[in-house]
């Protein structure tokens, strides 16, 4: 039976009993070195295969994951034991590019695990639990294909729909399914070389500096290669030096009582910035979503300089927004019953009484809701194009900052909920949303005005990922405050562009999909297009009635209410 993986949970050291477990795996003489305060994204195995000089393996772990859970530690140790028992001699890197080296590592991992499973079949169930589940890499990138390949080579019954993955499986395992058991160094290098050319033809990017083998129990495979004097020295402190210069080590051969006495790992400090949220992106070329393709980082805007002057909503803007459905709308005319007295009706009644006439009994007015009130997300374009001068000669962003502040203030006075963000991007891995005003903050708060005043232009415009993050923010607020009519308003020049997109229409097609996702959740998407942008550039994505031109901040009083009302 396949065991489901457990995320390593913080503890005071490795689970007890692992010394006996690792000794049962071909008598593995391993040590576990815990690096206090270091952040190693995958286990590091040092020491060569059995029978070679310096073959005593050492596993180096860190606080990420914190301290090993039982299943994860067993998977790490058994994988390291397989390399120690069945590993080949270290290979020179010469002749293999980084992509081919990564492929060689996956093939060698699969080879030693296949040999280990032939002797100890229960190991397959232990390892397979880490190849699936929510943490498994998905998608069509090179690293995702490596993870998918690792799974099919371990699990004979698993079918992967990607033709390249199935091609590699058939070529490596052979007709009888035992090709890995017969593989040699030369055959693995040849296979990695040929498969690397396939990846080159597919034009899949690869960053060897950030690559870590998947799943998490597999080490970084550096032990597969001969030492190269031309490589820069590693700054990884493999002996786990602490700030006081002492090593934090746990010997797996030590008794459980000594293991439990090991120093407790301190949790790594929280990052100063948001770790990011991954969203899919629609690729019109292949007609499907690329899962986990864009990383959106949500962070507070940095206040710079003095705050904007406290905004007072202009009468024209306030009057226009007051005509929208809201939480307090007076019904026209007088009524016999109601929540409050009607001032004009009281005056008429007093005059009638002075004239000796019976007054009109309709002395009340009712306060009623005409439709649901609004919950508005204002998304302000802060890309580099907003640094250009507008019709009044000042930068567009500088002119829009007070206009956004006035709109938020007017919506707040009239009882509507509001939030505001600024967005920009620098490729799919760095889409940024800066929080200008949260739902629960006052639009008149000095810190909100300071964030608006400190906003600066820079980057590109990737609206699909921005819209998906704004949609999630709207849905989270809707769960806490149901019953509001929800609208996302984009203030942008409408020129979709990013540094890693070179195909015309790619970002527009993704924006269309993002708008459909919002519509399925009942969230309307509107856009005010700033000069020199053209309304028609976004009308094809949002619809003709969802976009309006904004020639300047003065147009906000006329265009924003019309868009919010959906007319």
N, C-alpha and C positions, 0 to 999 in steps of 0.2 A: 504494500500500500504506500502511496506517495504521501509523505508528510508535508503539511503546509508549513512554510517558513515562518519563523517568529522574528520580528524585529528585535535586535539586541537591545535589551533594557538595561538601564544603569544598575549596577550592583557594586559590591565591594571587591570584586575580583572575578576571575573566571569560575564557572560552575565547578563544584567539587566533583571528583571522580574522573576528570579528563586524563589524569596521568595513567590510570589503568586503561582507558580507552585508547590513547595513542600508543601504549605499549602493545596492545593487542593487534595493531595494524602493522604487521611485519616487524615488530620491535622498533618502531620509529623513535630514535633518540632525539626528540625535538625539545626546544625551549620556546616559551612564549614571552616576548618582550613587549611590555605595555609602555607606550610613549606618553607620559603625562604631559598634557597641554599641547600635544602636537595633533595635527589634523592630517592623517593619511587616509586617502579616499579608498584604498583597497589594501588587503594584507600584502606584506612584503616578505618574500621567502629568500633567505640566503643559505648557501651551502649547496653542493652539487649532488648528483645522483649517487646511489649506493656504490661503494667501491672506489670512488674517486677521492683524491686528496681534498680535505676540507669539506667532507660530505655530511657532517653533522648539521642538519637543517635548523634554522632559527626563524620563527615567525614573528614579525613585527606588526603590532596593532596599535591603534590609538583610540582616543575618545570618540571617534566617528567611524562606526557606531561605538557607543560609550564602552560598555564592558560586554563581553560576548555572552549571548544566550546559549543555552545548551545545544540546541539544534544547529545554530549558526557556527558555534565553536567546533562541533563535531564535523560539520561540512568542511570548514577551513582546514582542520587537522587531517582529515581523511584525504582531501585533495593534495595537500602538501606531502602526505605519506605516499600517494600514488606517484608524484614526481620523484620522490626519493627512491622508490622501489623500481619504477619502470622508466625513469627519465633517461634521455640520451645525453651525450656529452655536449657541453656548451658550444654554440656555433658562432662563427664570425659574422658580423653584420654586413660585411662587404658583399655587394651584389644584390642586396635586397633593400628596397626603399621602405620608408616607414609603413606604408599601406601593406606591403608584403610581409613585413615583420609582424604586424598585428595579425594578419591571416595565419602566419606560421604559428603564432602563439595559440590561436583558437584551435588549429589542427592538432598541435601537440597536447593541449589540454584534453581534447577529445580522445587522443590516442591513449594517454596514460589512464584516463578514466575508463575507457573500454577494457583495457587490460585488467584494471582493478576490479571492474564488475564481473569479469570472467572468473576471478578467484573469489570475490566477496560480492555476490549478487545483491545483497541488501543495500549496498552503497548507492545503487541507482535510485532507489526510492528516496534516500536522504537528499541527494543532489537535485532531483527533479523538482522538489518542492520549491526551490529557489529560482527556477526558470520560468515560472508562470506567476499569476497573480497580478495585483495592481502595480507592483514595482518592476515588472518585466518591461524591457524596452520595446517599444512598438514604432512602426513607421517604416519609411523607405530610405532613411539615411544610412551611411556606411556602418556606424556603430550599432544601429538597430538591426541591420542585416547580419552583423557578426553575432549579436545576441540570439537572433532567430536561428542562425546556423548552429550555434552551440547547442541549442535545444534539440534540433532534429538529429544531430549526431549522437546525442545521449539517449534520446527516446525513439526507439525504432518504430513505435506506433503513432508518432506525431507527424501530421502532414502540414507543411507550410505552403500557402498558395503562391509564394513568390517563385517565379521560374528559376532565378539565379540560385536561390537556396536549395531547391530540389535538384538542380543541375550539379551543385557541389556535393550534395549527399550521395547521388548516384555515382559520381566519379570517385569519391573517396572511399565509400563503403564497398563498391564493387557489386557484381551480380549476386554473390553469396552473402552480402552483408557483413563480411569479416575483413574488409580491406584495411581497416584501421589496425587490426591486430597484427597485420603483416607489414605495416608502414615502416619505412626507414628514414633516416635523416635526409638522404638524397631525394627520396620521393616526396617528402613533405616540403622541402625547399622548392622543388620543381612545381608542385601544386600551388604553393603560395605565389610563385612568380607568375604562373599563368592566370590565376584568379586575380592577382593585382592588376594585370592588364585589363581584365574584364571591368574592374571597378573604375579604371581610368577611362574606358570607353563610356561608362555610365555617367562620368563627370560628377561623382559624389565627393564632396569635400571631406577632409579629414585633418584633424589637429592632433598630432601625436603628443603634444605637451599636456593636453587635457584628457586624453583617452585613458579610461580605466576598463579592464576586462569586466564583462558581465557574465553571470550574476556576481553578487557581492562576496561570495565565499572564495572566489578565485583570486589568486595573488597577481602581482603586476607583471610576472613573467620575465623580470630582468635577469633572473638566474639562468635563463635559456641562452644567454649571449656571453661571448668572451669579453673580457675587460678591454675597452678601447681607450688607449691613451689620448686619442684626439677629442674624446668627449669631455665637456666641462665637468668639473667635480660636482657631485650631488650635494645639495645643502640639506638633505634629509638626515637628521640625527638618529641613525638606526640603533644606537645604544641607549636611546631614551634619556638623554641628559635633561634634568629638571633645571629650574632657575637657580637652584643651589648647587648645581653641578653633580647631583647624585643620580644614579640610575634607578629607574623603577622597573623591575623585572619580576616575572613570575615563572618559575621553573615548573614545567608540566610533570616532571618526575618527582617533585617535592610532595610530601604528604599533604592531604587536604587541610590540615590544621595550619600549615605554613602558608598554603595558598590563600586561606581566608585572612591571614594576617598581612597580606600585601597592602600597600598604601592605596587609598581610594582615589580614583581619578576625579579631578575637578572637572565640572562641565565646562565646555568651551564658552567663552563670552559671546553673547548675542551679537549678531552682525549689526553694524550701524545703519545698513540699508536693508530694504525689503529683499527677501530671497527671490522674489519673482513668482508669477503665476503663469503656467504654460497653457496656451490655447491652440486649438487646431487652426489651420488656414486652408481655404479652398484653392485648389490648383486646377485651373481650367484646362490645362494641357492634358492631365490624366483623368479629369472628370471626377475627382474625389478629394476628400479632405486629407491634408497632411497632419497626422495627429501630433500633438505636443510640439508645434512648429515655431510658435512665437512666444517669447518670454516677456511678460508685462511686469514692470516694476512699479509699485505704488509707493510713493514717498511724499512727505510733506514739502510744500514749497518753502524755499528759504527766504525769510524776510530780509530785504536789503533796503537800507535808507529809510526815510520817514514814511509813515503810513499815509495812505490817501486821506484827504479830508473826509470827514464823516458825511456819507452820501444822504441827501434828501431827495426822495423820488420826485422827478419833475411832474408837474400837474398833468401834462399831456400823457406821459407814460402811465401814471397812476390811474388816470381816468380810463385809458384804453384797457388796462389790465382789469380794472374793476368790472368791466362788462363781461368778463369771463365767468363761467360757473365757478363758484367758490363756496366756502363753508358758511357764509352769512350773506344771503341775498334777500332783499326786501321784496315781498310780493306787491305788485301795483295795486292802488286803490285802498279802500277801507273795508273792514270786516266787522261782523258782530262779535267775533271772538278772536283772540290773538295773544301774543306774548307781551306786546307793549302797546301803549296808547299812541294814536296817530295825532301828531301836533296840529296839523291843519284841521282835522275833524274836531278837535277840542275847541279851536277858535270858532269854527262854524257853529258848534253846539252852543257856545256862550252867547254868540250874537242872536241865535234863534230864541234862547231863553229871554234875552233882554227885549226882544220884539214880542214876547208872549206866545211864541210858536213852539210846537213840540220839536225837539231836536232829533236829528237823524241818529238812530241807535247804532250805526256802524262807526264806532269810535276807536277801533283797534287796527293795528297793522301786524302782519305776520312776518316772521323771519323764517325763511325756508331755504333749503338747498336745491338749487337748480342744477342737477348733475353732480358728479363727484368733484371734490376739489382737486387741485393739481399737485403733483410731486415732480419737480422739474430738475433735471441734471443739465447744467450748462457746461459744455466741453469747449474750452478755448484753445484754438490752434496757437502753439508757441514755437512752431518750426522757424527755420531761418528766413523763410519768405515774409514773415510778419515783421521783420526788421526794415523792410522797404517802406518808403514814404507813401502815405495815402494822399487823397485829394487835398487835404488841408496842409500838406507839407510835413507833418510829423509822422514817425513810424506807426504802422498799423497797430502794433501791440500797445504802444503808448496811448493811442486814442481809444482802444477797446477796453483797457483796464477800468477807467471810470464808468464806461457804459455798462460793463458787466456788474460793477458794484451797484449802480443805480437800479439795474434790473432785479438783482437779488433783494435789494431793500424794498422795492415796490411789491415784489411777490410776497415777501415776509409780512408787510403791513396788511396785505389783503388776506392773509391766512393760508397761503399756499406753502407747501414744503419745498425747500430748495437745497441743492448742493452744487459745487463748482469744482472743476478740474482743469488743468492745463496739460496738453499732451504734445509729445514729439517722439521721434524715433531715430535710431542710428543702426538700422539693420534689424532683422527679425529677433535677434537675441537681446536687444536693448530698446524695447518700447517703454516709454516712461509716462506715467500719469502723476502729476504733482497736485496734491490736495490743496485747494484754495479755501474751500469751505465745506465742512461736514454737515450732515443733515441736522444735527442737534445744535449747531452753533448759530449765533446771531449774526446776521449779515452786517450789522453795525459794529461788531466787535473790533477793537483796534488790531488784534492779531490777524483777522481776516483781511483788513485793509492793508496791513503790512505785507502779507503774502502776495496780494495783488500788485502792490507797488514794487516788490522785488522780482517780479516775473521777468525773465529774459528770453530772447529768441535764440533758437539753435536747433539743428537736426532736421529731420524730414517728417513726412506725413504718411502714416500707415493706419488708416481709419478702421479697417476691419478688426484688428486686435484691440484698438482703443474702444470701439463700440462694444465688443464682447465683455471687456472689463467693466464698462459703465453699466451694461445690462446686469451683470452679477451684483453690482452695487445696488442697483434698483431693486432686484429681487430680494436681496438681503433686507433692505429697508421695508419692502412690502410685507415680508414675513412678520416684522415687528409692528408695522403700521398699515394694516390692510384698509381697503376702501378708497384709496386715492387714485386718481387718473394719472398715469405715469407717462412722462414725455422726456426724451433725450434730445437736446438741442445742440447741434454742432455749429460753432462759429469758426469758419475756416475759409481759405481761399479756394478750396475745392481741387487743388492740384495734388493728386495722390502721387507720391514718389518716395522711394527709399533707396539706400545706397546698394543694397544687394538684390534689387529687382530690375531686370533689364528687358522684360517682355511687356509690350504694350497691352494694356487691358487686364493684366494679372491682378493688380490691387483693386481695380474696379469690380472685377468678378467676385472677389472675396468680400467686398463691401456689400454687394447685393445679397450674398448669402448671410452675412451678419445681420442685415436688416430683416431678412426673413426669420432668422432666429428670434430677434426681438419681437416681431409681430406675433409669433407663435405664443409668446408669453404675455401678450397684450400690452406691450410697451411701444409707443409711437416714436419714430425717429424723424426729426426735422433738421433742417440746415439753413443757416444764414450765410450766404456766400459773400466774402469780402473782395473788394477790388485788389488786383486786376483779374481775379477769377471770374469765370463765366458760370451762370446758373445751370446751363445745359450740361456742364461737366458732371454734376451730381444728380440731375433730374433722372438720368437713365438708371441710376442706382437706387434712389429714394422715391422716385415718383414725381410727377410734375407738380402736384399740389403740396409737396413736402419741402420745397426749396423756395427761397426768396433772396433777391439781391439786396445787399446792405451797402449802400454807397458811402455811408458814414455813420458815426454813432447817433446822429440826430434821427436817422431812419429807424432806430430801434423801437421807438414808441409806436410806430406804425406797423412794422413788420412782425415784431415778436408776438403781440397779442393775436394777430391773424394766424400765425403758424400754430400757436398753442391751442387755439380754438378749432384748428383743423379745417378752417374755411379757405 
